[in-house]
Amino acid sequence: MARIRQSDIDEVKARVNIADVVGERVALKSAGVGSMKGLCPFHDERSPSFHVRPQVGYYHCFGCGESGDVYSFLRAMDHVSFTEAVERMAARVGYTLHYEDGGPAPETTGRSRLYAANAAAAEYFRAQLMTPEADTGRRFLGDRGFDAGAAAHFGVGYAPKGWSHLMDHLLAQKFTRDELLQAGLVSQGQRGVYDRFRGRLVWPIRDVTGQVIGFGARKLYDDDQGPKYLNTPETPIYKKAQVLYGLDLAKRDISRSHRVVVVEGYTDVMACHLAGITTAIASCGTAFGSDHITVLRRVMGDDSSSGEVVFTFDPDAAGQKAALRAFADEKRFAAQTYVAVAPEGLDPCDLRLQRGDGAVRALMDNKAPMFEFVIDQRLKDFDLGSVEGRAGALRAAAPIVADIRDPALRPGYVRVLARRLGLDMPEVQSAVERAARGADRAEKRETAREADAAPVAVSVTMASLPNTRDVALERGAMMAFLQYGHRIEPELFLRALQTPFGHPALEAVRSTLASTDLSQPGWAVAAVEAVREPFRSLAAELLTSEFPARTEEGAVVAANDLSRRLLVRELERQKAELLREVQRVPADTDEGRRLGLRLRDLEADRQRLIAS
């Protein structure tokens, strides 16, 4: 396969804002001058330790140590090859790539072909919705309050009846049967290969970046023997446990408001968005689970209790079961969780159809805390009119109250539970405290097991550096070199960069940077990636850490000042050595006069640096 020219690789990376690419998956907020941070997409965490520095096109997680540029981010997140990552970013910025053999761009393979096939299928389905055969599908949408504009906004389409209409269309566009099988668009049966979706209304399912990765299809005809809803099977690009329908449309408002509404179906998402609840999403063909929470927390920027997650459930047995499943994962959110149950068991789609947009908005306003909902669910199985029933109910509900993270909320729920059970406060408080102690012991045992199993970290990090004045100066200077070397006075920068450091880890980073070609674009990233282990993580932290300044210009002034202070320290060290030599050499000898002149020059240089 032809190789992309290195100059093009560098040019595309320079044109892409890495914060925009990362920001499609992670809610980023300012972390000081030139730096942004959010919840790490590579590991689960409660508070943000993932830093992005757009100016140098680099990211680093202070928690798990993952770091890299925009290409490594795409490769890790989307499992694409390096070539595919470059091609995707080139398409994003409208840059034409050149290949080393001088020929045209090679046809991409693998995951890129799957994305392309799904995109082509989505276009085909949308076009089919306008055909006479799709009248049943259009009436289905109309009966639920969705007009042509709503269908277009959500990309709803129609899969025609027949054996291979979609397959024939895509084969004519040069896709292969193997690619269509791998994309989940066709199926293999005893009678050969055939369209997976036939005679159904089709919703495109997109990833968080807006690329179509699969479909959900609703049965329309009585002679269709398949399930009511049929989804794309698991493919290299479609993992149902990690996909949320509507997230591509909702992510911006979710990130801004730190609020998300979890509904149960495609039409519920449509109804909520059209009613003004633009943070609504739904799982796709599977129960809402822990992987979905991980995705949502990153998009929300879920690092405090100020956010909100609202679940809508049907009041029937299946809906109650779904609510209890959601509660099992509730503590994974830092945000407060709520449950909204519509009157008369209506889902958001039916509620909008029967009572209007205002009723959907009111449903969200009348939400109840998840803890309160689950307490009521636990209590309903007990006879609260008997002593035995109240005792059993207390044992069942006390762990729920004990699990409340916010210490300001827990006493209120102790009172709620006491009122529900008709018991005295001290009795309920004692049961909750016992449950909390049991949970703490279990958590400590689990933490101990994880600690025993965890590998011993050997990488040097900023946190492991000693807290001394000299190390603080060297650490600050290295941050200045890597982050603002291009803004430091050129002669001053080169002199300071050649000054040896006392701490071995910081010296390893400095010496690597000093040997890097500073005339090449991306030299700071190149230097970090060239640092030998176990110091590479330290270098990445120095490149991405929050620089101690309030403004960009203030950072430039500080970077220059740190460089001067480093040189002044080095000159003072040299001066001290010379003074020791002077004491051993007579002043009236040639050697004595040479040392005297050297001392004079060092002091003059030091004074210039101090005064500048």
C-alpha positions as CSV (number, residue, x, y, z in Angstrom):
1,M,0.0,0.0,0.0
2,A,1.3,3.5,-0.9
3,R,2.6,5.6,2.0
4,I,1.4,9.1,2.7
5,R,4.1,11.7,2.4
6,Q,5.5,12.7,5.8
7,S,5.1,16.4,4.9
8,D,1.4,15.8,4.4
9,I,1.0,13.9,7.6
10,D,2.6,16.9,9.5
11,E,0.6,19.5,7.6
12,V,-2.7,17.8,8.3
13,K,-1.9,17.4,12.0
14,A,-1.0,21.1,12.1
15,R,-4.3,22.1,10.6
16,V,-6.5,20.0,12.8
17,N,-7.5,21.3,16.2
18,I,-7.0,18.3,18.5
19,A,-9.4,19.9,21.0
20,D,-12.2,19.8,18.5
21,V,-11.6,16.1,17.7
22,V,-11.3,15.1,21.4
23,G,-14.2,17.4,22.2
24,E,-16.6,15.3,20.1
25,R,-16.2,12.5,22.7
26,V,-15.1,14.3,25.9
27,A,-16.5,17.5,27.4
28,L,-13.5,19.7,27.8
29,K,-13.2,22.8,30.0
30,S,-10.4,25.3,30.5
31,A,-7.5,24.1,32.7
32,G,-5.5,27.3,32.6
33,V,-3.7,29.1,29.8
34,G,-3.6,27.0,26.6
35,S,-4.8,23.8,28.3
36,M,-8.1,21.9,28.6
37,K,-9.2,19.0,30.6
38,G,-12.0,16.4,30.9
39,L,-12.8,12.9,32.0
40,C,-10.4,10.4,30.4
41,P,-11.8,8.4,27.6
42,F,-9.3,5.6,28.2
43,H,-10.2,4.7,31.8
44,D,-13.1,5.3,34.2
45,E,-12.5,8.2,36.7
46,R,-14.5,10.4,39.0
47,S,-12.6,13.7,38.5
48,P,-10.9,14.9,35.3
49,S,-7.2,14.1,34.8
50,F,-7.2,14.1,31.0
51,H,-5.4,17.2,29.6
52,V,-5.3,18.4,26.1
53,R,-3.0,21.2,24.9
54,P,-4.4,22.3,21.5
55,Q,-1.4,24.6,20.7
56,V,1.0,21.6,20.5
57,G,-1.7,19.1,19.4
58,Y,-1.1,16.7,22.3
59,Y,-3.1,15.0,25.1
60,H,-2.0,13.2,28.3
61,C,-3.9,11.6,31.1
62,F,-2.4,12.1,34.5
63,G,-4.4,9.1,35.8
64,C,-3.6,6.3,33.4
65,G,-0.7,7.7,31.5
66,E,-2.2,7.6,28.0
67,S,-0.8,10.3,25.8
68,G,-0.3,11.1,22.1
69,D,-1.4,13.3,19.2
70,V,-4.6,13.4,17.2
71,Y,-3.7,10.3,15.1
72,S,-3.0,8.2,18.2
73,F,-6.3,9.4,19.7
74,L,-8.3,8.3,16.7
75,R,-6.4,5.0,16.5
76,A,-7.1,4.2,20.1
77,M,-10.8,5.4,20.1
78,D,-11.9,4.1,16.7
79,H,-9.4,1.3,16.1
80,V,-8.4,2.6,12.7
81,S,-5.0,2.2,11.1
82,F,-2.5,5.1,11.1
83,T,-3.2,5.7,7.4
84,E,-7.0,5.7,8.0
85,A,-6.5,8.2,10.8
86,V,-4.5,10.6,8.6
87,E,-7.0,10.2,5.7
88,R,-10.0,10.9,8.0
89,M,-8.4,14.1,9.3
90,A,-7.4,15.2,5.8
91,A,-11.0,14.8,4.7
92,R,-12.0,16.8,7.8
93,V,-9.9,19.8,6.9
94,G,-10.2,19.5,3.1
95,Y,-6.6,18.6,2.4
96,T,-5.6,16.5,-0.6
97,L,-3.0,13.9,0.4
98,H,-0.1,12.8,-1.7
99,Y,1.5,9.4,-1.7
100,E,5.1,8.5,-2.1
101,D,4.7,6.6,-5.3
102,G,3.1,9.7,-6.9
103,G,-0.1,7.8,-7.8
104,P,-3.6,8.6,-6.8
105,A,-4.9,7.9,-3.3
106,P,-5.3,4.2,-2.7
107,E,-8.8,2.9,-2.0
108,T,-9.1,2.6,1.7
109,T,-10.0,-0.7,3.3
110,G,-11.2,-2.0,6.7
111,R,-13.3,0.2,8.9
112,S,-13.4,3.1,6.5
113,R,-15.2,0.9,4.0
114,L,-17.7,-0.1,6.7
115,Y,-18.4,3.6,7.5
116,A,-18.8,4.3,3.8
117,A,-21.2,1.4,3.3
118,N,-23.3,2.5,6.2
119,A,-23.4,6.1,5.0
120,A,-24.4,4.9,1.5
121,A,-27.1,2.7,3.0
122,A,-28.5,5.6,5.0
123,E,-28.8,7.8,1.9
124,Y,-30.5,4.9,0.1
125,F,-33.0,4.4,2.9
126,R,-33.8,8.1,3.1
127,A,-34.5,8.2,-0.6
128,Q,-36.8,5.2,-0.4
129,L,-39.0,6.9,2.2
130,M,-40.3,9.1,-0.6
131,T,-41.4,6.2,-2.8
132,P,-45.0,5.0,-3.2
133,E,-44.2,1.7,-1.4
134,A,-43.2,3.6,1.7
135,D,-46.6,5.1,2.2
136,T,-47.1,2.7,5.2
137,G,-44.0,4.1,6.8
138,R,-44.9,7.7,6.2
139,R,-48.3,7.1,7.8
140,F,-46.7,5.4,10.7
141,L,-44.6,8.5,11.3
142,G,-47.5,10.8,10.8
143,D,-49.7,8.9,13.2
144,R,-47.1,9.5,15.8
145,G,-46.8,13.2,15.2
146,F,-43.7,13.3,13.0
147,D,-43.8,15.2,9.7
148,A,-41.4,15.1,6.7
149,G,-39.2,17.7,8.4
150,A,-38.8,15.6,11.6
151,A,-38.0,12.5,9.5
152,A,-35.3,14.4,7.6
153,H,-33.8,15.8,10.8
154,F,-33.3,12.3,12.3
155,G,-32.5,10.7,8.9
156,V,-35.4,8.2,9.1
157,G,-35.7,6.1,6.0
158,Y,-37.5,3.1,4.5
159,A,-36.1,-0.4,3.6
160,P,-38.2,-1.7,0.7
161,K,-39.7,-5.2,0.6
162,G,-37.8,-7.7,-1.5
163,W,-34.7,-9.8,-1.3
164,S,-31.7,-7.7,-2.3
165,H,-32.7,-4.1,-3.2
166,L,-30.1,-2.5,-0.9
167,M,-27.4,-5.1,-1.7
168,D,-27.9,-4.6,-5.5
169,H,-27.7,-0.8,-5.0
170,L,-24.5,-1.0,-3.0
171,L,-22.8,-3.6,-5.2
172,A,-23.3,-1.1,-8.0
173,Q,-21.4,1.4,-6.0
174,K,-18.4,-1.0,-5.9
175,F,-18.9,-2.4,-2.4
176,T,-18.3,-6.1,-2.0
177,R,-20.6,-8.7,-0.5
178,D,-18.0,-9.4,2.2
179,E,-18.0,-5.7,3.1
180,L,-21.8,-5.6,3.3
181,L,-21.8,-8.7,5.4
182,Q,-19.2,-7.3,7.8
183,A,-21.2,-4.0,8.0
184,G,-24.3,-6.0,9.0
185,L,-26.3,-4.6,6.1
186,V,-26.9,-8.1,4.6
187,S,-27.3,-11.5,6.1
188,Q,-26.2,-15.0,5.0
189,G,-28.9,-17.6,4.8
190,Q,-29.5,-21.0,3.2
191,R,-30.8,-19.2,0.1
192,G,-27.8,-17.0,-0.2
193,V,-27.1,-13.4,0.8
194,Y,-30.1,-11.0,1.3
195,D,-30.9,-7.6,2.8
196,R,-31.1,-7.6,6.6
197,F,-33.7,-4.9,6.6
198,R,-36.8,-5.4,4.4
199,G,-40.2,-3.7,4.5
200,R,-39.3,-1.7,7.6
201,L,-39.0,1.9,8.8
202,V,-35.3,2.6,9.4
203,W,-33.4,4.9,11.8
204,P,-29.7,5.5,11.2
205,I,-27.6,5.0,14.4
206,R,-24.7,7.3,14.5
207,D,-21.6,7.4,16.8
208,V,-20.8,10.5,18.8
209,T,-19.0,12.1,15.8
210,G,-22.1,11.8,13.6
211,Q,-20.9,8.8,11.4
212,V,-23.5,6.2,10.6
213,I,-22.5,2.9,12.2
214,G,-25.7,0.9,12.1
215,F,-29.5,1.0,11.9
216,G,-32.6,0.2,13.9
217,A,-35.6,-1.0,11.9
218,R,-39.3,-1.1,13.0
219,K,-41.7,-3.7,11.6
220,L,-44.6,-2.3,9.6
221,Y,-46.4,-5.3,8.0
222,D,-48.4,-8.1,9.6
223,D,-46.7,-10.7,7.4
224,D,-43.3,-9.8,8.8
225,Q,-42.3,-12.7,11.1
226,G,-39.3,-10.9,12.6
227,P,-39.1,-9.0,15.9
228,K,-40.8,-5.7,16.3
229,Y,-37.4,-3.9,16.3
230,L,-34.4,-5.3,14.4
231,N,-31.0,-3.7,14.9
232,T,-27.6,-4.0,13.2
233,P,-25.7,-7.0,14.7
234,E,-22.3,-6.4,16.4
235,T,-19.7,-5.3,13.8
236,P,-16.2,-3.9,14.0
237,I,-17.8,-0.4,14.2
238,Y,-21.1,-1.1,16.0
239,K,-21.0,-2.1,19.6
240,K,-24.5,-1.9,21.0
241,A,-23.4,-1.7,24.6
242,Q,-21.5,1.5,23.8
243,V,-23.9,3.2,21.4
244,L,-26.6,5.7,22.4
245,Y,-29.2,6.8,19.8
246,G,-29.4,10.5,19.4
247,L,-26.1,11.3,21.2
248,D,-24.7,12.9,18.0
249,L,-27.6,15.4,18.1
250,A,-27.7,15.8,21.9
251,K,-24.0,16.0,22.8
252,R,-23.6,19.7,22.5
253,D,-26.5,20.5,24.8
254,I,-25.6,17.7,27.2
255,S,-22.1,19.1,27.5
256,R,-23.4,22.6,28.1
257,S,-26.1,21.8,30.5
258,H,-24.6,18.8,32.2
259,R,-28.0,17.2,31.9
260,V,-29.2,14.1,30.0
261,V,-32.6,12.4,29.6
262,V,-32.5,8.7,29.0
263,V,-35.6,7.3,27.2
264,E,-36.4,3.9,25.8
265,G,-36.9,4.2,22.1
266,Y,-36.2,6.0,18.8
267,T,-39.6,7.7,18.6
268,D,-39.2,8.8,22.3
269,V,-35.9,10.5,21.4
270,M,-37.6,12.2,18.5
271,A,-40.6,13.3,20.6
272,C,-38.4,14.8,23.3
273,H,-36.1,16.7,20.9
274,L,-39.1,18.1,19.0
275,A,-40.6,19.1,22.3
276,G,-37.5,21.0,23.3
277,I,-35.8,18.3,25.4
278,T,-32.7,18.2,23.3
279,T,-30.6,16.2,25.7
280,A,-32.6,13.0,25.2
281,I,-30.9,9.8,24.1
282,A,-31.7,6.0,24.1
283,S,-29.8,2.7,24.1
284,C,-30.0,0.7,20.9
285,G,-31.3,-2.9,21.2
286,T,-30.0,-3.5,24.7
287,A,-30.5,-2.4,28.2
288,F,-28.9,0.8,29.4
289,G,-25.7,-0.3,31.1
290,S,-22.3,0.6,32.6
291,D,-20.6,1.1,29.2
292,H,-23.3,3.6,28.3
293,I,-22.7,5.5,31.5
294,T,-19.0,5.7,30.8
295,V,-19.7,7.3,27.4
296,L,-22.3,9.7,28.8
297,R,-20.1,10.8,31.7
298,R,-17.3,11.9,29.3
299,V,-19.7,13.8,27.1
300,M,-21.4,15.4,30.2
301,G,-18.2,16.3,32.0
302,D,-19.7,14.5,34.9
303,D,-17.3,15.4,37.7
304,S,-19.7,17.0,40.2
305,S,-23.1,16.5,41.8
306,S,-24.5,19.6,40.0
307,G,-25.4,17.6,36.9
308,E,-28.7,15.7,36.3
309,V,-29.5,12.3,34.7
310,V,-33.3,11.7,34.2
311,F,-34.5,8.2,33.4
312,T,-38.0,7.7,31.9
313,F,-39.6,4.3,32.5
314,D,-42.9,2.8,31.8
315,P,-44.8,2.1,35.1
316,D,-45.3,-1.5,34.2
317,A,-43.2,-4.4,35.5
318,A,-40.7,-4.2,32.7
319,G,-40.2,-0.5,33.3
320,Q,-39.8,-1.0,37.0
321,K,-37.2,-3.8,36.3
322,A,-35.3,-1.4,34.0
323,A,-35.3,1.3,36.7
324,L,-33.8,-1.1,39.2
325,R,-31.1,-2.1,36.7
326,A,-30.3,1.6,36.2
327,F,-30.2,2.1,40.0
328,A,-27.6,-0.7,40.2
329,D,-25.2,1.5,38.2
330,E,-26.5,4.9,39.6
331,K,-23.4,5.5,41.8
332,R,-21.2,5.5,38.7
333,F,-22.6,9.0,38.0
334,A,-21.4,12.0,40.0
335,A,-24.6,13.8,38.8
336,Q,-27.9,13.4,40.7
337,T,-30.2,10.8,39.2
338,Y,-33.9,11.1,38.8
339,V,-36.9,9.1,37.4
340,A,-39.8,10.5,35.4
341,V,-42.9,8.4,34.9
342,A,-45.6,9.8,32.7
343,P,-49.2,9.8,33.8
344,E,-51.3,6.8,32.7
345,G,-48.1,4.9,31.6
346,L,-47.6,7.0,28.4
347,D,-44.2,7.1,26.9
348,P,-42.8,10.5,25.7
349,C,-43.9,9.8,22.1
350,D,-47.5,9.1,23.1
351,L,-47.5,11.8,25.7
352,R,-46.5,14.4,23.1
353,L,-49.1,13.0,20.6
354,Q,-52.0,13.1,23.1
355,R,-51.1,16.2,25.3
356,G,-48.6,18.2,23.3
357,D,-45.0,19.4,23.7
358,G,-45.7,21.1,27.0
359,A,-46.7,17.8,28.6
360,V,-43.3,16.3,27.6
361,R,-41.4,19.2,29.2
362,A,-43.6,19.0,32.3
363,L,-42.7,15.3,32.6
364,M,-39.1,16.3,33.1
365,D,-40.0,19.0,35.5
366,N,-41.9,16.6,37.7
367,K,-39.1,14.1,38.0
368,A,-38.5,12.2,41.3
369,P,-35.1,11.4,42.8
370,M,-33.9,7.9,41.9
371,F,-33.4,7.0,45.5
372,E,-37.0,7.8,46.4
373,F,-38.3,5.9,43.4
374,V,-36.2,2.8,44.3
375,I,-37.2,2.9,48.0
376,D,-40.8,2.8,47.0
377,Q,-40.1,-0.1,44.6
378,R,-38.4,-2.0,47.4
379,L,-41.2,-1.3,50.0
380,K,-44.1,-2.3,47.8
381,D,-43.3,-6.1,48.2
382,F,-43.7,-5.9,52.0
383,D,-46.8,-5.8,54.2
384,L,-46.1,-2.6,56.1
385,G,-49.1,-3.3,58.4
386,S,-47.2,-6.0,60.2
387,V,-44.2,-6.0,62.4
388,E,-42.4,-8.6,60.3
389,G,-43.2,-6.7,57.1
390,R,-41.8,-3.5,58.5
391,A,-38.6,-5.2,59.7
392,G,-38.1,-6.9,56.3
393,A,-38.7,-3.6,54.5
394,L,-36.2,-1.8,56.7
395,R,-33.6,-4.4,55.9
396,A,-34.3,-4.1,52.2
397,A,-34.3,-0.3,52.0
398,A,-31.6,0.6,54.5
399,P,-28.7,-0.2,52.1
400,I,-30.3,2.1,49.5
401,V,-30.2,5.1,51.9
402,A,-26.7,4.1,53.1
403,D,-25.5,4.2,49.5
404,I,-26.3,7.9,49.1
405,R,-23.0,9.7,48.5
406,D,-24.1,13.2,49.4
407,P,-23.9,13.5,53.3
408,A,-26.3,16.4,53.1
409,L,-29.0,14.2,51.5
410,R,-28.7,11.1,53.6
411,P,-30.4,12.4,56.8
412,G,-33.4,13.6,54.7
413,Y,-33.8,10.1,53.2
414,V,-33.6,8.5,56.7
415,R,-36.6,10.6,57.6
416,V,-38.4,9.7,54.3
417,L,-37.8,6.0,55.1
418,A,-38.9,6.4,58.7
419,R,-42.2,8.0,57.6
420,R,-42.8,5.3,54.9
421,L,-42.4,2.6,57.5
422,G,-44.0,4.3,60.4
423,L,-40.8,3.6,62.5
424,D,-38.8,5.9,64.9
425,M,-35.9,7.8,63.5
426,P,-33.3,6.2,65.8
427,E,-34.3,2.7,64.7
428,V,-34.0,3.6,61.0
429,Q,-30.8,5.6,61.5
430,S,-29.2,2.6,63.2
431,A,-30.1,0.3,60.4
432,V,-28.7,2.7,57.8
433,E,-25.5,3.0,59.7
434,R,-25.1,-0.8,59.9
435,A,-25.7,-1.1,56.2
436,A,-23.1,1.7,55.5
437,R,-20.5,-0.1,57.7
438,G,-21.1,-3.3,55.8
439,A,-20.7,-1.5,52.5
440,D,-17.5,0.2,53.6
441,R,-16.0,-3.2,54.6
442,A,-16.9,-4.7,51.3
443,E,-15.4,-1.7,49.4
444,K,-12.2,-1.9,51.4
445,R,-11.9,-5.6,50.6
446,E,-12.4,-5.0,46.9
447,T,-9.9,-2.1,47.0
448,A,-7.4,-4.3,48.7
449,R,-7.9,-7.1,46.0
450,E,-7.5,-4.5,43.2
451,A,-4.3,-3.1,44.9
452,D,-2.8,-6.6,45.1
453,A,-3.6,-7.3,41.5
454,A,-2.5,-4.0,40.1
455,P,1.0,-3.8,38.5
456,V,3.6,-1.8,40.3
457,A,3.9,1.6,38.6
458,V,7.5,2.4,37.6
459,S,7.0,5.6,35.5
460,V,8.4,8.9,37.0
461,T,5.7,11.5,37.2
462,M,5.5,15.2,38.3
463,A,4.0,14.1,41.6
464,S,7.0,11.9,42.4
465,L,9.5,14.7,42.0
466,P,11.0,16.0,45.3
467,N,9.6,19.3,46.6
468,T,12.8,21.4,46.6
469,R,13.6,24.9,45.2
470,D,16.0,23.6,42.6
471,V,13.6,20.9,41.3
472,A,10.8,23.4,41.2
473,L,12.8,25.7,39.0
474,E,13.9,22.9,36.7
475,R,10.3,21.6,36.5
476,G,9.0,25.0,35.7
477,A,11.7,25.6,33.1
478,M,10.9,22.3,31.3
479,M,7.2,23.2,31.2
480,A,8.2,26.6,29.7
481,F,10.5,25.0,27.2
482,L,8.0,22.4,26.0
483,Q,4.9,24.7,26.1
484,Y,6.3,28.1,25.2
485,G,9.8,27.5,23.7
486,H,8.6,29.0,20.5
487,R,7.8,32.3,22.4
488,I,11.0,32.5,24.4
489,E,13.7,34.8,23.1
490,P,15.6,32.6,20.6
491,E,19.1,33.1,22.0
492,L,17.9,32.9,25.6
493,F,16.0,29.7,24.8
494,L,19.0,28.0,23.2
495,R,21.3,29.0,26.1
496,A,18.8,27.8,28.8
497,L,18.1,24.6,26.9
498,Q,21.8,23.6,27.0
499,T,22.0,24.1,30.8
500,P,22.3,20.8,32.6
501,F,19.7,19.9,35.2
502,G,20.4,18.4,38.6
503,H,17.5,16.0,38.8
504,P,18.1,13.0,36.7
505,A,14.5,12.6,35.4
506,L,14.2,16.2,34.4
507,E,17.7,16.0,32.9
508,A,16.6,13.1,30.8
509,V,13.8,15.2,29.4
510,R,16.0,18.2,28.9
511,S,18.7,16.4,27.1
512,T,16.2,14.7,24.7
513,L,14.7,18.1,23.9
514,A,18.2,19.6,23.4
515,S,19.0,17.0,20.8
516,T,15.7,17.5,18.9
517,D,15.5,19.5,15.6
518,L,13.7,22.6,16.7
519,S,13.3,23.8,13.1
520,Q,10.7,21.0,12.4
521,P,7.0,21.5,13.1
522,G,5.8,19.6,16.2
523,W,9.2,19.5,17.8
524,A,7.8,19.5,21.3
525,V,5.7,16.4,20.7
526,A,8.5,14.7,18.9
527,A,10.8,15.3,21.8
528,V,8.3,14.0,24.3
529,E,7.8,10.8,22.3
530,A,11.6,10.4,22.0
531,V,12.2,10.5,25.8
532,R,13.3,7.1,27.1
533,E,11.4,5.2,29.7
534,P,10.7,5.5,32.6
535,F,10.6,9.3,32.0
536,R,8.2,9.6,29.0
537,S,5.2,10.0,31.1
538,L,6.9,12.8,33.0
539,A,7.7,14.5,29.7
540,A,4.0,14.2,28.6
541,E,2.9,15.7,31.9
542,L,5.3,18.7,31.5
543,L,3.9,19.3,28.0
544,T,0.3,19.2,29.0
545,S,0.2,20.5,32.6
546,E,-1.5,23.8,33.5
547,F,1.1,26.5,33.1
548,P,1.1,28.9,36.1
549,A,-0.1,32.1,34.4
550,R,-3.4,33.9,33.9
551,T,-3.0,34.9,30.3
552,E,-1.1,33.9,27.2
553,E,1.1,36.9,27.4
554,G,1.7,36.3,31.1
555,A,2.8,32.8,30.3
556,V,5.3,34.1,27.7
557,V,6.8,36.5,30.3
558,A,7.0,33.7,32.8
559,A,8.6,31.4,30.3
560,N,11.3,33.9,29.6
561,D,11.8,34.7,33.3
562,L,12.2,31.0,34.1
563,S,14.8,30.6,31.4
564,R,16.8,33.6,32.8
565,R,16.5,32.2,36.4
566,L,17.9,28.9,35.2
567,L,20.8,30.6,33.6
568,V,21.4,32.8,36.6
569,R,21.5,29.7,38.8
570,E,24.0,28.1,36.4
571,L,26.2,31.2,36.4
572,E,26.1,31.3,40.2
573,R,27.2,27.6,40.3
574,Q,30.1,28.4,38.0
575,K,31.0,31.5,40.0
576,A,31.2,29.5,43.2
577,E,33.5,26.9,41.5
578,L,35.8,29.7,40.3
579,L,36.0,31.3,43.7
580,R,37.2,28.1,45.1
581,E,39.9,27.9,42.4
582,V,40.9,31.6,42.9
583,Q,41.7,30.8,46.6
584,R,44.3,28.2,45.4
585,V,46.0,30.4,42.8
586,P,48.1,33.5,43.5
587,A,46.3,36.6,42.0
588,D,49.5,38.0,40.4
589,T,50.1,34.9,38.2
590,D,48.7,34.4,34.7
591,E,46.3,31.8,35.9
592,G,45.1,34.1,38.7
593,R,44.5,36.9,36.3
594,R,42.7,34.6,33.9
595,L,40.4,33.4,36.7
596,G,39.8,37.0,37.7
597,L,38.7,38.0,34.2
598,R,36.5,34.9,34.0
599,L,34.8,35.9,37.3
600,R,34.3,39.4,36.1
601,D,32.6,38.2,32.9
602,L,30.4,35.7,34.8
603,E,29.2,38.4,37.1
604,A,28.5,40.9,34.3
605,D,26.5,38.2,32.5
606,R,24.6,37.4,35.6
607,Q,23.8,41.1,36.2
608,R,22.6,41.5,32.6
609,L,20.2,38.5,33.0
610,I,18.9,39.8,36.3
611,A,18.3,43.3,34.8
612,S,16.6,42.1,31.6
